[in-house]
Amino acid sequence: MTRVRLQYRPFQFVPWQRGINCLFPGSWAELSSNQMVVAGRILKGTATDDTVIQSMLGVSRRVARRLSSFQKYNLLCLLSFLEGFEPCHWFVIPLIAGFRAPLPRLKEETFASFLFAEHHFEQYFKGSDLDELCRFVACWYRIGTFSESAIESGSLQLRKEDPAILEAVALNYHLIREWLAESYPSVFDYAQEEQPQNQETTWLNVLDAIVGDDIVRYDEYAALPVNTVLRFLNSRINENRRHGKR
């Protein structure tokens, strides 16, 4: 966090200034849930400077409006980290519509939840369809263990929420994917190599290409923890490369 000391005039007609000490986030990992939503609005171009400063500093709207243009400019420059994604292994927003976020590092999440989430994530970013966004969020935010049948019912409830909150979850997932790619580089490199042919990272195809005839055990893979499967695939790819296989 960046420590910020600000001076501002509480009223235009008084000659004296008031000082406040604040903390300003310096990385994606330091964003609160509300700040993550605002970050999404910033990248979408729908957030005003005052709204951004109010959220990032945790000050009132009145204080944000009292700051000078020069102060606002310098504060907004502190958000340069939004220009690139960095690894983050947790969902920042803990609760949406009564549904809880996954545990950090996707602990206790199955490979099936990852497969469905990836599919709806890709579909959403291909067409910015709100229904696909709701289905994507429903793959992660839910009550109890993942099931395909719960996606539709969960997405109907999420449809009533502010879309900016759901968009923040998708933005957060970009960071989680960075963490996954850093943790299992061979798997994601392989998936990226396949993407130009399929136009979409189809993880079933990736799984099929890596494990071959073993794909008949799909239900077993789907029920395993996502980290267990990705670790296995990462190891299998590295082993194949050592033996000169694709």
C-alpha positions as CSV (number, residue, x, y, z in Angstrom):
1,M,0.0,0.0,0.0
2,T,1.2,3.6,-0.7
3,R,0.9,6.1,2.1
4,V,-0.7,9.3,1.0
5,R,-0.9,12.6,2.8
6,L,-3.5,15.0,1.4
7,Q,-4.3,18.7,2.1
8,Y,-7.6,20.1,1.0
9,R,-9.9,23.0,1.7
10,P,-13.1,21.6,3.3
11,F,-15.0,24.7,2.0
12,Q,-14.1,27.0,-0.9
13,F,-14.7,30.1,1.2
14,V,-12.3,29.3,4.1
15,P,-8.6,30.0,3.9
16,W,-7.3,27.1,5.9
17,Q,-6.7,23.5,4.8
18,R,-7.5,20.1,6.4
19,G,-5.0,17.2,6.2
20,I,-5.7,13.5,6.0
21,N,-3.5,10.4,5.9
22,C,-4.7,7.5,3.6
23,L,-3.5,4.3,2.1
24,F,-3.7,3.8,-1.7
25,P,-3.5,0.3,-3.2
26,G,-0.3,-0.4,-5.1
27,S,-1.1,-3.7,-6.7
28,W,-4.0,-6.0,-7.7
29,A,-3.5,-8.1,-4.6
30,E,-4.1,-5.0,-2.4
31,L,-7.5,-4.2,-3.8
32,S,-10.6,-4.7,-1.6
33,S,-13.8,-6.2,-3.0
34,N,-15.3,-2.7,-3.7
35,Q,-12.0,-1.5,-5.2
36,M,-12.0,-4.5,-7.5
37,V,-15.5,-3.5,-8.8
38,V,-14.2,0.0,-9.4
39,A,-11.1,-1.3,-11.2
40,G,-13.5,-3.1,-13.6
41,R,-15.3,0.2,-14.2
42,I,-12.0,1.9,-14.8
43,L,-10.9,-0.5,-17.5
44,K,-14.4,-0.3,-19.0
45,G,-14.2,3.5,-19.0
46,T,-17.4,4.0,-16.9
47,A,-15.8,5.3,-13.6
48,T,-15.4,9.0,-12.9
49,D,-12.2,10.3,-11.3
50,D,-14.0,11.2,-8.1
51,T,-15.6,7.8,-7.8
52,V,-12.2,6.1,-8.3
53,I,-10.4,8.4,-5.7
54,Q,-13.2,7.9,-3.2
55,S,-13.0,4.2,-3.4
56,M,-9.2,3.8,-3.6
57,L,-8.6,6.2,-0.7
58,G,-11.6,5.2,1.4
59,V,-12.7,8.9,1.7
60,S,-16.1,10.5,1.3
61,R,-17.3,11.8,-2.0
62,R,-17.1,15.3,-0.6
63,V,-13.4,15.0,0.2
64,A,-12.7,13.5,-3.3
65,R,-14.4,16.5,-4.9
66,R,-12.4,19.0,-2.9
67,L,-9.1,17.8,-4.2
68,S,-7.3,19.8,-6.9
69,S,-6.9,18.5,-10.5
70,F,-3.2,18.1,-9.9
71,Q,-3.8,16.0,-6.8
72,K,-6.3,13.8,-8.7
73,Y,-3.9,13.4,-11.6
74,N,-1.1,12.2,-9.2
75,L,-3.4,9.8,-7.4
76,L,-4.7,8.3,-10.6
77,C,-1.1,7.7,-11.8
78,L,-0.8,5.3,-8.8
79,L,-3.2,3.0,-10.7
80,S,-0.6,2.2,-13.4
81,F,-0.6,-1.4,-12.2
82,L,-4.0,-1.9,-13.8
83,E,-2.3,-1.9,-17.2
84,G,-1.1,-5.4,-16.7
85,F,-2.4,-8.6,-14.9
86,E,-0.4,-10.2,-12.1
87,P,-0.9,-13.6,-10.4
88,C,-3.5,-13.7,-7.6
89,H,-4.8,-17.0,-6.2
90,W,-8.1,-15.9,-4.5
91,F,-11.4,-14.3,-5.4
92,V,-11.5,-10.9,-3.7
93,I,-15.3,-10.6,-3.5
94,P,-16.2,-13.1,-0.7
95,L,-20.0,-13.2,-1.2
96,I,-22.5,-12.5,-4.0
97,A,-26.3,-13.1,-3.7
98,G,-25.7,-15.4,-0.8
99,F,-23.2,-17.5,-2.7
100,R,-19.7,-17.9,-1.3
101,A,-16.4,-17.6,-3.3
102,P,-14.1,-20.5,-3.6
103,L,-11.3,-20.9,-1.1
104,P,-7.9,-19.5,-1.9
105,R,-5.8,-21.4,-4.5
106,L,-9.2,-23.0,-5.6
107,K,-8.8,-25.5,-2.8
108,E,-11.6,-28.1,-2.8
109,E,-12.7,-27.1,-6.3
110,T,-13.1,-29.9,-8.8
111,F,-11.7,-30.1,-12.3
112,A,-15.3,-30.1,-13.5
113,S,-15.9,-26.7,-12.0
114,F,-12.8,-25.5,-13.8
115,L,-13.9,-27.0,-17.2
116,F,-17.3,-25.4,-17.1
117,A,-16.0,-22.1,-15.7
118,E,-13.4,-21.9,-18.5
119,H,-16.1,-22.6,-21.1
120,H,-18.5,-19.9,-20.0
121,F,-15.5,-17.5,-19.4
122,E,-14.5,-17.9,-23.0
123,Q,-18.1,-17.5,-24.3
124,Y,-18.6,-14.4,-22.3
125,F,-15.5,-12.7,-23.6
126,K,-16.4,-13.7,-27.2
127,G,-19.7,-11.8,-27.0
128,S,-20.0,-10.0,-23.7
129,D,-23.2,-11.9,-23.1
130,L,-24.6,-11.3,-19.5
131,D,-26.1,-14.7,-19.3
132,E,-22.8,-16.3,-20.0
133,L,-21.2,-14.1,-17.4
134,C,-23.8,-15.2,-14.8
135,R,-23.1,-18.9,-15.7
136,F,-19.4,-18.3,-15.3
137,V,-19.8,-16.8,-11.9
138,A,-22.2,-19.5,-10.9
139,C,-19.5,-22.1,-11.6
140,W,-17.4,-20.6,-8.7
141,Y,-19.9,-18.8,-6.4
142,R,-22.4,-21.3,-5.0
143,I,-23.5,-23.1,-1.9
144,G,-22.0,-26.6,-1.5
145,T,-20.1,-28.6,-4.1
146,F,-20.2,-28.0,-7.8
147,S,-22.8,-29.6,-10.0
148,E,-23.7,-28.9,-13.6
149,S,-27.4,-28.6,-12.7
150,A,-26.7,-25.8,-10.2
151,I,-25.2,-23.5,-12.9
152,E,-28.6,-22.4,-14.4
153,S,-30.4,-22.0,-11.0
154,G,-27.4,-20.0,-9.6
155,S,-27.1,-17.9,-12.7
156,L,-30.8,-16.9,-12.4
157,Q,-30.2,-15.5,-9.0
158,L,-26.9,-13.8,-10.0
159,R,-28.8,-12.1,-12.9
160,K,-30.4,-9.8,-10.3
161,E,-27.1,-8.5,-9.1
162,D,-25.2,-5.4,-10.4
163,P,-23.4,-6.5,-13.6
164,A,-20.4,-4.5,-12.5
165,I,-19.9,-6.9,-9.6
166,L,-20.1,-9.9,-11.9
167,E,-17.7,-8.2,-14.3
168,A,-15.3,-7.7,-11.4
169,V,-15.3,-11.5,-10.8
170,A,-14.4,-12.1,-14.4
171,L,-11.6,-9.5,-14.0
172,N,-10.4,-11.2,-10.9
173,Y,-10.4,-14.5,-12.8
174,H,-7.9,-13.1,-15.2
175,L,-5.5,-12.8,-12.2
176,I,-6.3,-16.3,-11.0
177,R,-5.5,-17.6,-14.5
178,E,-2.2,-15.8,-14.3
179,W,-1.5,-17.7,-11.0
180,L,-2.6,-21.0,-12.6
181,A,-0.4,-20.4,-15.6
182,E,2.5,-19.6,-13.3
183,S,1.9,-22.7,-11.2
184,Y,1.3,-25.1,-14.2
185,P,3.3,-23.4,-17.0
186,S,3.5,-26.5,-19.3
187,V,-0.3,-27.1,-19.3
188,F,-1.1,-23.5,-20.2
189,D,1.6,-23.2,-22.7
190,Y,0.3,-26.4,-24.4
191,A,-3.3,-25.0,-24.3
192,Q,-2.1,-21.8,-25.8
193,E,-0.4,-23.7,-28.6
194,E,-3.7,-25.5,-29.4
195,Q,-5.8,-22.3,-29.3
196,P,-5.1,-20.9,-32.8
197,Q,-6.5,-24.1,-34.3
198,N,-9.6,-24.3,-32.2
199,Q,-10.2,-20.6,-31.7
200,E,-11.0,-21.5,-28.1
201,T,-9.1,-23.2,-25.3
202,T,-11.1,-26.4,-25.1
203,W,-9.8,-28.2,-22.1
204,L,-11.4,-31.5,-23.0
205,N,-9.4,-31.5,-26.2
206,V,-6.3,-30.6,-24.2
207,L,-7.0,-33.4,-21.7
208,D,-7.7,-35.8,-24.6
209,A,-4.4,-34.9,-26.3
210,I,-2.4,-35.4,-23.2
211,V,-3.9,-38.6,-21.7
212,G,-5.0,-40.2,-24.9
213,D,-7.1,-43.4,-24.3
214,D,-7.4,-42.5,-20.7
215,I,-10.0,-39.9,-21.6
216,V,-12.6,-42.6,-21.1
217,R,-12.0,-42.0,-17.4
218,Y,-13.3,-38.4,-17.8
219,D,-15.8,-38.7,-14.9
220,E,-12.9,-39.6,-12.6
221,Y,-10.8,-36.7,-13.7
222,A,-13.8,-34.3,-13.4
223,A,-14.3,-35.3,-9.8
224,L,-10.7,-34.8,-8.8
225,P,-9.4,-31.5,-7.3
226,V,-8.5,-29.1,-10.1
227,N,-5.0,-28.6,-8.8
228,T,-4.4,-32.4,-8.7
229,V,-5.4,-32.8,-12.3
230,L,-3.4,-29.7,-13.5
231,R,-0.4,-30.9,-11.6
232,F,-0.7,-34.4,-13.2
233,L,-1.1,-32.9,-16.7
234,N,1.8,-30.6,-16.2
235,S,4.0,-33.5,-15.2
236,R,2.7,-35.6,-18.1
237,I,3.6,-32.9,-20.6
238,N,7.1,-32.5,-19.2
239,E,7.6,-36.2,-19.3
240,N,6.4,-36.4,-22.9
241,R,8.8,-33.6,-23.9
242,R,11.7,-35.4,-22.2
243,H,10.9,-38.4,-24.4
244,G,10.5,-36.3,-27.6
245,K,6.8,-36.7,-27.7
246,R,4.3,-33.9,-28.5
